């Protein structure tokens, strides 16, 4: 079981790093670990500790489950999905995904209401300036 997990993590880390077009040296410098340690992660010789895993997840804007449990396609989908969003947007999306269906509906209604209010404010500002 542990070897299977190590190999999955190794494979997913390699995919994520290759998609950033960073070398192992460059990535390890960005997350402040030794290159040789990072190489061991990608070779499946060692698992990152929780702090390093957390740092890697923040760097790639993915959740831990993506690195630990997902197949290649899911890893890439999540990586590219979150690359398009700011941290604030990513946080909002994660919060939305944690809600019940009822709460999601209420949130959408409230967001639509806020968007209408902003549109009215912009129209009022244009009338006053024009």
N, CA, C and O atoms as CSV, one atom per row, in Angstrom:
chain,resi,resn,atom,element,x,y,z
A,1,UNK,N,N,0.830,-1.204,0.000
A,1,UNK,CA,C,0.000,0.000,0.000
A,1,UNK,C,C,0.865,1.254,0.000
A,1,UNK,O,O,0.620,2.182,-0.770
A,2,UNK,N,N,1.896,1.281,0.881
A,2,UNK,CA,C,2.745,2.465,0.955
A,2,UNK,C,C,3.503,2.677,-0.354
A,2,UNK,O,O,3.652,3.813,-0.805
A,3,UNK,N,N,3.984,1.591,-0.968
A,3,UNK,CA,C,4.703,1.735,-2.239
A,3,UNK,C,C,3.775,2.259,-3.331
A,3,UNK,O,O,4.180,3.079,-4.154
A,4,UNK,N,N,2.532,1.784,-3.336
A,4,UNK,CA,C,1.573,2.255,-4.327
A,4,UNK,C,C,1.330,3.754,-4.146
A,4,UNK,O,O,1.282,4.502,-5.123
A,5,UNK,N,N,1.178,4.184,-2.904
A,5,UNK,CA,C,0.982,5.605,-2.610
A,5,UNK,C,C,2.211,6.410,-3.028
A,5,UNK,O,O,2.077,7.468,-3.643
A,6,UNK,N,N,3.397,5.921,-2.702
A,6,UNK,CA,C,4.622,6.629,-3.079
A,6,UNK,C,C,4.727,6.787,-4.586
A,6,UNK,O,O,5.112,7.850,-5.075
A,7,UNK,N,N,4.391,5.746,-5.321
A,7,UNK,CA,C,4.479,5.810,-6.779
A,7,UNK,C,C,3.451,6.779,-7.356
A,7,UNK,O,O,3.745,7.510,-8.302
A,8,UNK,N,N,2.254,6.784,-6.789
A,8,UNK,CA,C,1.214,7.703,-7.250
A,8,UNK,C,C,1.628,9.149,-6.981
A,8,UNK,O,O,1.505,10.007,-7.855
A,9,UNK,N,N,2.119,9.413,-5.773
A,9,UNK,CA,C,2.570,10.762,-5.422
A,9,UNK,C,C,3.731,11.168,-6.321
A,9,UNK,O,O,3.767,12.291,-6.825
A,10,UNK,N,N,4.677,10.261,-6.521
A,10,UNK,CA,C,5.831,10.547,-7.378
A,10,UNK,C,C,5.377,10.927,-8.781
A,10,UNK,O,O,5.838,11.918,-9.347
A,11,UNK,N,N,4.485,10.143,-9.325
A,11,UNK,CA,C,3.992,10.384,-10.682
A,11,UNK,C,C,3.256,11.719,-10.769
A,11,UNK,O,O,3.478,12.491,-11.702
A,12,UNK,N,N,2.385,11.991,-9.804
A,12,UNK,CA,C,1.612,13.232,-9.820
A,12,UNK,C,C,2.502,14.458,-9.638
A,12,UNK,O,O,2.283,15.483,-10.283
A,13,UNK,N,N,3.499,14.361,-8.766
A,13,UNK,CA,C,4.423,15.489,-8.590
A,13,UNK,C,C,5.211,15.755,-9.869
A,13,UNK,O,O,5.426,16.908,-10.242
A,14,UNK,N,N,5.637,14.698,-10.531
A,14,UNK,CA,C,6.385,14.868,-11.785
A,14,UNK,C,C,5.510,15.538,-12.844
A,14,UNK,O,O,5.970,16.430,-13.557
A,15,UNK,N,N,4.258,15.114,-12.947
A,15,UNK,CA,C,3.339,15.710,-13.928
A,15,UNK,C,C,3.139,17.191,-13.644
A,15,UNK,O,O,3.221,18.021,-14.549
A,16,UNK,N,N,2.877,17.518,-12.388
A,16,UNK,CA,C,2.653,18.920,-12.029
A,16,UNK,C,C,3.888,19.767,-12.320
A,16,UNK,O,O,3.782,20.858,-12.880
A,17,UNK,N,N,5.053,19.263,-11.937
A,17,UNK,CA,C,6.281,20.035,-12.166
A,17,UNK,C,C,6.538,20.219,-13.657
A,17,UNK,O,O,6.891,21.316,-14.091
A,18,UNK,N,N,6.369,19.174,-14.435
A,18,UNK,CA,C,6.615,19.264,-15.874
A,18,UNK,C,C,5.669,20.256,-16.541
A,18,UNK,O,O,6.047,20.913,-17.511
A,19,UNK,N,N,4.452,20.371,-16.036
A,19,UNK,CA,C,3.507,21.328,-16.606
A,19,UNK,C,C,3.839,22.764,-16.254
A,19,UNK,O,O,3.366,23.687,-16.917
A,20,UNK,N,N,4.645,22.970,-15.223
A,20,UNK,CA,C,5.103,24.327,-14.904
A,20,UNK,C,C,6.386,24.653,-15.662
A,20,UNK,O,O,6.868,25.786,-15.641
A,21,UNK,N,N,6.926,23.637,-16.333
A,21,UNK,CA,C,8.172,23.778,-17.100
A,21,UNK,C,C,9.348,24.183,-16.206
A,21,UNK,O,O,10.250,24.908,-16.629
A,22,UNK,N,N,9.315,23.697,-14.960
A,22,UNK,CA,C,10.411,23.951,-14.029
A,22,UNK,C,C,11.280,22.705,-13.920
A,22,UNK,O,O,10.792,21.580,-14.027
A,23,UNK,N,N,12.566,22.921,-13.708
A,23,UNK,CA,C,13.448,21.797,-13.418
A,23,UNK,C,C,13.240,21.400,-11.956
A,23,UNK,O,O,12.643,22.146,-11.180
A,24,UNK,N,N,13.734,20.230,-11.594
A,24,UNK,CA,C,13.650,19.826,-10.191
A,24,UNK,C,C,14.412,20.808,-9.308
A,24,UNK,O,O,13.977,21.114,-8.198
A,25,UNK,N,N,15.537,21.297,-9.794
A,25,UNK,CA,C,16.322,22.274,-9.022
A,25,UNK,C,C,15.548,23.563,-8.804
A,25,UNK,O,O,15.511,24.094,-7.694
A,26,UNK,N,N,14.930,24.065,-9.869
A,26,UNK,CA,C,14.181,25.323,-9.759
A,26,UNK,C,C,12.997,25.172,-8.816
A,26,UNK,O,O,12.737,26.050,-7.993
A,27,UNK,N,N,12.282,24.064,-8.934
A,27,UNK,CA,C,11.132,23.856,-8.060
A,27,UNK,C,C,11.567,23.715,-6.609
A,27,UNK,O,O,10.975,24.328,-5.720
A,28,UNK,N,N,12.590,22.918,-6.366
A,28,UNK,CA,C,13.027,22.725,-4.982
A,28,UNK,C,C,13.504,24.040,-4.372
A,28,UNK,O,O,13.319,24.268,-3.176
A,29,UNK,N,N,14.114,24.904,-5.175
A,29,UNK,CA,C,14.518,26.223,-4.667
A,29,UNK,C,C,13.292,27.064,-4.321
A,29,UNK,O,O,13.285,27.761,-3.307
A,30,UNK,N,N,12.257,27.003,-5.154
A,30,UNK,CA,C,11.042,27.795,-4.908
A,30,UNK,C,C,10.313,27.375,-3.638
A,30,UNK,O,O,9.697,28.204,-2.969
A,31,UNK,N,N,10.382,26.089,-3.306
A,31,UNK,CA,C,9.682,25.631,-2.101
A,31,UNK,C,C,10.647,25.379,-0.939
A,31,UNK,O,O,10.255,24.840,0.096
A,32,UNK,N,N,11.891,25.766,-1.117
A,32,UNK,CA,C,12.910,25.746,-0.050
A,32,UNK,C,C,13.203,24.350,0.510
A,32,UNK,O,O,13.205,24.142,1.723
A,33,UNK,N,N,13.449,23.402,-0.397
A,33,UNK,CA,C,13.931,22.092,0.033
A,33,UNK,C,C,15.127,21.715,-0.840
A,33,UNK,O,O,15.348,22.320,-1.889
A,34,UNK,N,N,15.889,20.725,-0.412
A,34,UNK,CA,C,17.042,20.265,-1.194
A,34,UNK,C,C,16.565,19.586,-2.475
A,34,UNK,O,O,15.550,18.890,-2.487
A,35,UNK,N,N,17.313,19.801,-3.545
A,35,UNK,CA,C,16.973,19.176,-4.816
A,35,UNK,C,C,16.973,17.657,-4.680
A,35,UNK,O,O,16.091,16.986,-5.217
A,36,UNK,N,N,17.955,17.111,-3.966
A,36,UNK,CA,C,18.037,15.653,-3.825
A,36,UNK,C,C,16.813,15.090,-3.098
A,36,UNK,O,O,16.348,13.996,-3.416
A,37,UNK,N,N,16.300,15.835,-2.133
A,37,UNK,CA,C,15.085,15.403,-1.427
A,37,UNK,C,C,13.906,15.396,-2.385
A,37,UNK,O,O,13.122,14.448,-2.415
A,38,UNK,N,N,13.786,16.469,-3.174
A,38,UNK,CA,C,12.678,16.527,-4.128
A,38,UNK,C,C,12.800,15.400,-5.156
A,38,UNK,O,O,11.797,14.789,-5.525
A,39,UNK,N,N,14.004,15.127,-5.614
A,39,UNK,CA,C,14.213,14.030,-6.576
A,39,UNK,C,C,13.718,12.704,-6.002
A,39,UNK,O,O,13.134,11.890,-6.718
A,40,UNK,N,N,13.954,12.493,-4.707
A,40,UNK,CA,C,13.478,11.263,-4.069
A,40,UNK,C,C,11.948,11.183,-4.086
A,40,UNK,O,O,11.383,10.097,-4.210
A,41,UNK,N,N,11.288,12.321,-3.961
A,41,UNK,CA,C,9.821,12.333,-4.046
A,41,UNK,C,C,9.368,11.880,-5.430
A,41,UNK,O,O,8.498,11.018,-5.558
A,42,UNK,N,N,9.966,12.467,-6.460
A,42,UNK,CA,C,9.554,12.141,-7.831
A,42,UNK,C,C,9.959,10.736,-8.252
A,42,UNK,O,O,9.340,10.155,-9.143
A,43,UNK,N,N,10.984,10.187,-7.624
A,43,UNK,CA,C,11.409,8.830,-7.960
A,43,UNK,C,C,10.673,7.778,-7.135
A,43,UNK,O,O,10.880,6.578,-7.317
A,44,UNK,N,N,9.817,8.235,-6.233
A,44,UNK,CA,C,9.047,7.305,-5.417
A,44,UNK,C,C,9.844,6.644,-4.320
A,44,UNK,O,O,9.439,5.611,-3.788
A,45,UNK,N,N,10.984,7.236,-3.974
A,45,UNK,CA,C,11.824,6.670,-2.926
A,45,UNK,C,C,11.431,7.178,-1.541
A,45,UNK,O,O,11.837,6.622,-0.521
A,46,UNK,N,N,10.641,8.235,-1.527
A,46,UNK,CA,C,10.313,8.889,-0.266
A,46,UNK,C,C,9.026,9.689,-0.451
A,46,UNK,O,O,8.760,10.208,-1.535
A,47,UNK,N,N,8.234,9.786,0.606
A,47,UNK,CA,C,7.033,10.617,0.578
A,47,UNK,C,C,7.329,11.960,1.237
A,47,UNK,O,O,8.057,12.011,2.229
A,48,UNK,N,N,6.778,13.044,0.704
A,48,UNK,CA,C,6.960,14.337,1.365
A,48,UNK,C,C,6.238,14.340,2.710
A,48,UNK,O,O,5.192,13.710,2.866
A,49,UNK,N,N,6.811,15.060,3.684
A,49,UNK,CA,C,6.111,15.202,4.959
A,49,UNK,C,C,4.910,16.127,4.753
A,49,UNK,O,O,4.751,16.725,3.688
A,50,UNK,N,N,4.084,16.236,5.761
A,50,UNK,CA,C,2.844,17.005,5.640
A,50,UNK,C,C,3.120,18.467,5.305
A,50,UNK,O,O,2.420,19.047,4.475
A,51,UNK,N,N,4.122,19.072,5.932
A,51,UNK,CA,C,4.432,20.480,5.658
A,51,UNK,C,C,4.876,20.685,4.215
A,51,UNK,O,O,4.464,21.646,3.565
A,52,UNK,N,N,5.710,19.787,3.719
A,52,UNK,CA,C,6.170,19.894,2.334
A,52,UNK,C,C,5.017,19.649,1.371
A,52,UNK,O,O,4.889,20.340,0.360
A,53,UNK,N,N,4.190,18.677,1.681
A,53,UNK,CA,C,3.027,18.400,0.839
A,53,UNK,C,C,2.105,19.617,0.790
A,53,UNK,O,O,1.593,19.970,-0.272
A,54,UNK,N,N,1.896,20.251,1.932
A,54,UNK,CA,C,1.066,21.457,1.994
A,54,UNK,C,C,1.676,22.564,1.131
A,54,UNK,O,O,0.963,23.240,0.390
A,55,UNK,N,N,2.987,22.744,1.228
A,55,UNK,CA,C,3.679,23.761,0.432
A,55,UNK,C,C,3.535,23.475,-1.059
A,55,UNK,O,O,3.287,24.388,-1.846
A,56,UNK,N,N,3.688,22.227,-1.445
A,56,UNK,CA,C,3.532,21.846,-2.853
A,56,UNK,C,C,2.103,22.103,-3.334
A,56,UNK,O,O,1.900,22.589,-4.447
A,57,UNK,N,N,1.130,21.782,-2.511
A,57,UNK,CA,C,-0.272,22.022,-2.885
A,57,UNK,C,C,-0.538,23.506,-3.073
A,57,UNK,O,O,-1.213,23.901,-4.024
A,58,UNK,N,N,-0.017,24.322,-2.184
A,58,UNK,CA,C,-0.190,25.768,-2.330
A,58,UNK,C,C,0.501,26.261,-3.594
A,58,UNK,O,O,-0.048,27.091,-4.319
A,59,UNK,N,N,1.695,25.759,-3.860
A,59,UNK,CA,C,2.453,26.179,-5.036
A,59,UNK,C,C,1.690,25.856,-6.322
A,59,UNK,O,O,1.613,26.683,-7.231
A,60,UNK,N,N,1.128,24.650,-6.388
A,60,UNK,CA,C,0.425,24.219,-7.598
A,60,UNK,C,C,-1.057,24.600,-7.605
A,60,UNK,O,O,-1.735,24.422,-8.617
A,61,UNK,N,N,-1.561,25.118,-6.496
A,61,UNK,CA,C,-2.986,25.469,-6.371
A,61,UNK,C,C,-3.883,24.244,-6.560
A,61,UNK,O,O,-4.891,24.298,-7.264
A,62,UNK,N,N,-3.500,23.153,-5.925
A,62,UNK,CA,C,-4.320,21.938,-5.931
A,62,UNK,C,C,-4.505,21.493,-4.484
A,62,UNK,O,O,-3.780,21.943,-3.596
A,63,UNK,N,N,-5.473,20.609,-4.247
A,63,UNK,CA,C,-5.632,20.113,-2.884
A,63,UNK,C,C,-4.807,18.848,-2.692
A,63,UNK,O,O,-4.344,18.246,-3.660
A,64,UNK,N,N,-4.625,18.450,-1.432
A,64,UNK,CA,C,-3.782,17.289,-1.128
A,64,UNK,C,C,-4.321,16.017,-1.762
A,64,UNK,O,O,-3.553,15.160,-2.198
A,65,UNK,N,N,-5.624,15.898,-1.811
A,65,UNK,CA,C,-6.224,14.709,-2.396
A,65,UNK,C,C,-5.809,14.536,-3.854
A,65,UNK,O,O,-5.665,13.411,-4.333
A,66,UNK,N,N,-5.621,15.630,-4.546
A,66,UNK,CA,C,-5.197,15.561,-5.945
A,66,UNK,C,C,-3.836,14.891,-6.057
A,66,UNK,O,O,-3.634,14.033,-6.916
A,67,UNK,N,N,-2.912,15.273,-5.202
A,67,UNK,CA,C,-1.564,14.700,-5.258
A,67,UNK,C,C,-1.552,13.273,-4.724
A,67,UNK,O,O,-0.843,12.418,-5.255
A,68,UNK,N,N,-2.325,13.012,-3.686
A,68,UNK,CA,C,-2.275,11.702,-3.034
A,68,UNK,C,C,-3.094,10.620,-3.730
A,68,UNK,O,O,-2.696,9.455,-3.733
A,69,UNK,N,N,-4.219,10.981,-4.314
A,69,UNK,CA,C,-5.157,9.946,-4.746
A,69,UNK,C,C,-5.578,9.962,-6.198
A,69,UNK,O,O,-6.192,8.999,-6.657
A,70,UNK,N,N,-5.283,10.989,-6.925
A,70,UNK,CA,C,-5.876,11.129,-8.260
A,70,UNK,C,C,-5.059,10.481,-9.358
A,70,UNK,O,O,-3.853,10.263,-9.234
A,71,UNK,N,N,-5.765,10.179,-10.442
A,71,UNK,CA,C,-5.098,9.701,-11.638
A,71,UNK,C,C,-4.558,10.899,-12.420
A,71,UNK,O,O,-4.848,12.048,-12.087
A,72,UNK,N,N,-3.791,10.628,-13.434
A,72,UNK,CA,C,-3.118,11.666,-14.205
A,72,UNK,C,C,-4.092,12.693,-14.766
A,72,UNK,O,O,-3.853,13.895,-14.656
A,73,UNK,N,N,-5.174,12.241,-15.358
A,73,UNK,CA,C,-6.120,13.156,-15.990
A,73,UNK,C,C,-6.732,14.102,-14.961
A,73,UNK,O,O,-6.868,15.297,-15.224
A,74,UNK,N,N,-7.097,13.588,-13.806
A,74,UNK,CA,C,-7.687,14.422,-12.762
A,74,UNK,C,C,-6.679,15.436,-12.243
A,74,UNK,O,O,-7.033,16.589,-11.998
A,75,UNK,N,N,-5.434,15.024,-12.075
A,75,UNK,CA,C,-4.382,15.940,-11.618
A,75,UNK,C,C,-4.260,17.107,-12.587
A,75,UNK,O,O,-4.234,18.265,-12.169
A,76,UNK,N,N,-4.184,16.808,-13.868
A,76,UNK,CA,C,-4.034,17.865,-14.865
A,76,UNK,C,C,-5.266,18.752,-14.944
A,76,UNK,O,O,-5.140,19.969,-15.084
A,77,UNK,N,N,-6.450,18.166,-14.856
A,77,UNK,CA,C,-7.672,18.971,-14.895
A,77,UNK,C,C,-7.701,19.958,-13.739
A,77,UNK,O,O,-7.996,21.138,-13.931
A,78,UNK,N,N,-7.397,19.479,-12.546
A,78,UNK,CA,C,-7.431,20.377,-11.389
A,78,UNK,C,C,-6.339,21.435,-11.493
A,78,UNK,O,O,-6.570,22.603,-11.179
A,79,UNK,N,N,-5.154,21.028,-11.930
A,79,UNK,CA,C,-4.056,21.990,-12.062
A,79,UNK,C,C,-4.445,23.111,-13.025
A,79,UNK,O,O,-4.302,24.287,-12.691
A,80,UNK,N,N,-4.932,22.760,-14.208
A,80,UNK,CA,C,-5.260,23.784,-15.197
A,80,UNK,C,C,-6.490,24.585,-14.808
A,80,UNK,O,O,-6.573,25.774,-15.114
A,81,UNK,N,N,-7.443,23.956,-14.143
A,81,UNK,CA,C,-8.628,24.683,-13.690
A,81,UNK,C,C,-8.235,25.816,-12.753
A,81,UNK,O,O,-8.685,26.949,-12.920
A,82,UNK,N,N,-7.399,25.512,-11.772
A,82,UNK,CA,C,-7.071,26.517,-10.771
A,82,UNK,C,C,-6.010,27.507,-11.235
A,82,UNK,O,O,-5.814,28.531,-10.580
A,83,UNK,N,N,-5.330,27.244,-12.326
A,83,UNK,CA,C,-4.359,28.206,-12.835
A,83,UNK,C,C,-5.054,29.437,-13.389
A,83,UNK,O,O,-4.457,30.511,-13.468
A,84,UNK,N,N,-6.314,29.284,-13.772
A,84,UNK,CA,C,-7.056,30.383,-14.377
A,84,UNK,C,C,-7.642,31.330,-13.341
A,84,UNK,O,O,-8.128,32.404,-13.696
A,85,UNK,N,N,-7.604,30.954,-12.067
A,85,UNK,CA,C,-8.249,31.742,-11.026
A,85,UNK,C,C,-7.236,32.359,-10.073
A,85,UNK,O,O,-6.150,31.820,-9.860
A,86,UNK,N,N,-7.614,33.503,-9.504
A,86,UNK,CA,C,-6.807,34.102,-8.443
A,86,UNK,C,C,-7.013,33.281,-7.173
A,86,UNK,O,O,-7.892,32.420,-7.119
A,87,UNK,N,N,-6.207,33.548,-6.161
A,87,UNK,CA,C,-6.371,32.838,-4.887
A,87,UNK,C,C,-7.762,33.078,-4.299
A,87,UNK,O,O,-8.388,32.168,-3.757
A,88,UNK,N,N,-8.227,34.312,-4.416
A,88,UNK,CA,C,-9.544,34.647,-3.879
A,88,UNK,C,C,-10.644,33.872,-4.613
A,88,UNK,O,O,-11.579,33.373,-3.988
A,89,UNK,N,N,-10.528,33.776,-5.934
A,89,UNK,CA,C,-11.511,33.028,-6.717
A,89,UNK,C,C,-11.447,31.538,-6.391
A,89,UNK,O,O,-12.478,30.871,-6.307
A,90,UNK,N,N,-10.237,31.024,-6.210
A,90,UNK,CA,C,-10.067,29.619,-5.857
A,90,UNK,C,C,-10.703,29.335,-4.500
A,90,UNK,O,O,-11.361,28.311,-4.314
A,91,UNK,N,N,-10.498,30.250,-3.554
A,91,UNK,CA,C,-11.095,30.089,-2.224
A,91,UNK,C,C,-12.618,30.097,-2.322
A,91,UNK,O,O,-13.290,29.281,-1.690
A,92,UNK,N,N,-13.158,31.014,-3.110
A,92,UNK,CA,C,-14.606,31.100,-3.282
A,92,UNK,C,C,-15.162,29.820,-3.906
A,92,UNK,O,O,-16.209,29.327,-3.486
A,93,UNK,N,N,-14.467,29.289,-4.899
A,93,UNK,CA,C,-14.903,28.051,-5.540
A,93,UNK,C,C,-14.872,26.882,-4.556
A,93,UNK,O,O,-15.787,26.059,-4.540
A,94,UNK,N,N,-13.828,26.807,-3.741
A,94,UNK,CA,C,-13.737,25.736,-2.742
A,94,UNK,C,C,-14.869,25.852,-1.723
A,94,UNK,O,O,-15.462,24.847,-1.331
A,95,UNK,N,N,-15.163,27.071,-1.301
A,95,UNK,CA,C,-16.277,27.276,-0.365
A,95,UNK,C,C,-17.601,26.857,-1.002
A,95,UNK,O,O,-18.412,26.175,-0.376
A,96,UNK,N,N,-17.810,27.271,-2.248
A,96,UNK,CA,C,-19.032,26.900,-2.971
A,96,UNK,C,C,-19.173,25.377,-3.033
A,96,UNK,O,O,-20.250,24.837,-2.781
A,97,UNK,N,N,-18.085,24.696,-3.369
A,97,UNK,CA,C,-18.130,23.238,-3.499
A,97,UNK,C,C,-18.400,22.536,-2.177
A,97,UNK,O,O,-18.839,21.386,-2.168
A,98,UNK,N,N,-18.145,23.212,-1.057
A,98,UNK,CA,C,-18.375,22.601,0.252
A,98,UNK,C,C,-19.819,22.766,0.730
A,98,UNK,O,O,-20.203,22.178,1.740
A,99,UNK,N,N,-20.616,23.554,0.020
A,99,UNK,CA,C,-21.989,23.839,0.437
A,99,UNK,C,C,-22.965,22.745,0.016
A,99,UNK,O,O,-22.708,21.975,-0.909
A,100,UNK,N,N,-24.092,22.701,0.723
A,100,UNK,CA,C,-25.193,21.812,0.321
A,100,UNK,C,C,-25.833,22.392,-0.940
A,100,UNK,O,O,-25.598,23.551,-1.281
A,101,UNK,N,N,-26.632,21.594,-1.625
A,101,UNK,CA,C,-27.318,22.084,-2.825
A,101,UNK,C,C,-28.203,23.282,-2.501
A,101,UNK,O,O,-28.257,24.245,-3.266
A,102,UNK,N,N,-28.892,23.221,-1.372
A,102,UNK,CA,C,-29.747,24.331,-0.970
A,102,UNK,C,C,-28.929,25.613,-0.789
A,102,UNK,O,O,-29.299,26.674,-1.293
A,103,UNK,N,N,-27.816,25.499,-0.064
A,103,UNK,CA,C,-26.976,26.675,0.181
A,103,UNK,C,C,-26.348,27.195,-1.104
A,103,UNK,O,O,-26.177,28.404,-1.264
A,104,UNK,N,N,-26.004,26.299,-2.015
A,104,UNK,CA,C,-25.473,26.735,-3.314
A,104,UNK,C,C,-26.504,27.583,-4.044
A,104,UNK,O,O,-26.169,28.618,-4.621
A,105,UNK,N,N,-27.753,27.144,-4.020
A,105,UNK,CA,C,-28.819,27.910,-4.659
A,105,UNK,C,C,-28.981,29.286,-4.033
A,105,UNK,O,O,-29.152,30.279,-4.740
A,106,UNK,N,N,-28.927,29.344,-2.720
A,106,UNK,CA,C,-29.049,30.625,-2.018
A,106,UNK,C,C,-27.879,31.542,-2.361
A,106,UNK,O,O,-28.054,32.746,-2.543
A,107,UNK,N,N,-26.681,30.956,-2.448
A,107,UNK,CA,C,-25.500,31.754,-2.777
A,107,UNK,C,C,-25.608,32.336,-4.183
A,107,UNK,O,O,-25.274,33.501,-4.397
A,108,UNK,N,N,-26.065,31.546,-5.128
A,108,UNK,CA,C,-26.232,32.028,-6.505
A,108,UNK,C,C,-27.256,33.159,-6.542
A,108,UNK,O,O,-27.043,34.167,-7.217
A,109,UNK,N,N,-28.364,32.998,-5.823
A,109,UNK,CA,C,-29.370,34.068,-5.767
A,109,UNK,C,C,-28.767,35.358,-5.215
A,109,UNK,O,O,-29.007,36.441,-5.748
A,110,UNK,N,N,-27.994,35.234,-4.156
A,110,UNK,CA,C,-27.373,36.417,-3.538
A,110,UNK,C,C,-26.354,37.043,-4.483
A,110,UNK,O,O,-26.275,38.268,-4.576
A,111,UNK,N,N,-25.583,36.235,-5.175
A,111,UNK,CA,C,-24.593,36.757,-6.121
A,111,UNK,C,C,-25.279,37.502,-7.261
A,111,UNK,O,O,-24.808,38.555,-7.690
A,112,UNK,N,N,-26.386,36.960,-7.749
A,112,UNK,CA,C,-27.137,37.642,-8.813
A,112,UNK,C,C,-27.671,38.978,-8.317
A,112,UNK,O,O,-27.651,39.969,-9.047
A,113,UNK,N,N,-28.147,39.006,-7.079
A,113,UNK,CA,C,-28.648,40.244,-6.483
A,113,UNK,C,C,-27.530,41.285,-6.374
A,113,UNK,O,O,-27.730,42.454,-6.706
A,114,UNK,N,N,-26.364,40.859,-5.913
A,114,UNK,CA,C,-25.223,41.780,-5.806
A,114,UNK,C,C,-24.785,42.284,-7.178
A,114,UNK,O,O,-24.425,43.453,-7.324
A,115,UNK,N,N,-24.812,41.417,-8.178
A,115,UNK,CA,C,-24.439,41.831,-9.535
A,115,UNK,C,C,-25.410,42.881,-10.064
A,115,UNK,O,O,-24.994,43.851,-10.698
A,116,UNK,N,N,-26.710,42.689,-9.802
A,116,UNK,CA,C,-27.705,43.691,-10.227
A,116,UNK,C,C,-27.474,45.030,-9.527
A,116,UNK,O,O,-27.564,46.084,-10.156
A,117,UNK,N,N,-27.178,44.988,-8.231
A,117,UNK,CA,C,-26.904,46.225,-7.491
A,117,UNK,C,C,-25.681,46.948,-8.049
A,117,UNK,O,O,-25.694,48.170,-8.202
A,118,UNK,N,N,-24.627,46.196,-8.353
A,118,UNK,CA,C,-23.428,46.811,-8.942
A,118,UNK,C,C,-23.739,47.431,-10.298
A,118,UNK,O,O,-23.250,48.515,-10.617
A,119,UNK,N,N,-24.546,46.749,-11.087
A,119,UNK,CA,C,-24.912,47.277,-12.406
A,119,UNK,C,C,-25.699,48.580,-12.256
A,119,UNK,O,O,-25.460,49.532,-13.001
A,120,UNK,N,N,-26.622,48.634,-11.314
A,120,UNK,CA,C,-27.382,49.866,-11.071
A,120,UNK,C,C,-26.470,51.003,-10.613
A,120,UNK,O,O,-26.646,52.147,-11.033
A,121,UNK,N,N,-25.511,50.697,-9.766
A,121,UNK,CA,C,-24.563,51.718,-9.299
A,121,UNK,C,C,-23.739,52.262,-10.462
A,121,UNK,O,O,-23.499,53.467,-10.547
A,122,UNK,N,N,-23.305,51.374,-11.359
A,122,UNK,CA,C,-22.533,51.825,-12.525
A,122,UNK,C,C,-23.389,52.706,-13.432
A,122,UNK,O,O,-22.915,53.722,-13.942
A,123,UNK,N,N,-24.632,52.322,-13.629
A,123,UNK,CA,C,-25.534,53.123,-14.461
A,123,UNK,C,C,-25.772,54.493,-13.834
A,123,UNK,O,O,-25.778,55.499,-14.543
A,124,UNK,N,N,-25.966,54.548,-12.531
A,124,UNK,CA,C,-26.143,55.830,-11.838
A,124,UNK,C,C,-24.900,56.698,-11.971
A,124,UNK,O,O,-25.002,57.905,-12.188
A,125,UNK,N,N,-23.733,56.087,-11.841
A,125,UNK,CA,C,-22.482,56.838,-11.957
A,125,UNK,C,C,-22.320,57.401,-13.365
A,125,UNK,O,O,-21.859,58.531,-13.528
A,126,UNK,N,N,-22.695,56.628,-14.385
A,126,UNK,CA,C,-22.611,57.105,-15.767
A,126,UNK,C,C,-23.568,58.271,-16.007
A,126,UNK,O,O,-23.210,59.237,-16.681
A,127,UNK,N,N,-24.767,58.187,-15.467
A,127,UNK,CA,C,-25.737,59.276,-15.619
A,127,UNK,C,C,-25.244,60.556,-14.953
A,127,UNK,O,O,-25.428,61.649,-15.488
A,128,UNK,N,N,-24.632,60.421,-13.812
A,128,UNK,CA,C,-24.158,61.600,-13.085
A,128,UNK,C,C,-22.953,62.230,-13.777
A,128,UNK,O,O,-22.778,63.448,-13.729
A,129,UNK,N,N,-22.119,61.408,-14.420
A,129,UNK,CA,C,-20.927,61.914,-15.105
A,129,UNK,C,C,-21.225,62.335,-16.536
A,129,UNK,O,O,-20.430,63.059,-17.136
A,130,UNK,N,N,-22.316,61.914,-17.082
A,130,UNK,CA,C,-22.593,62.154,-18.495
A,130,UNK,C,C,-23.638,63.140,-18.703
A,130,UNK,O,O,-23.980,63.445,-19.845
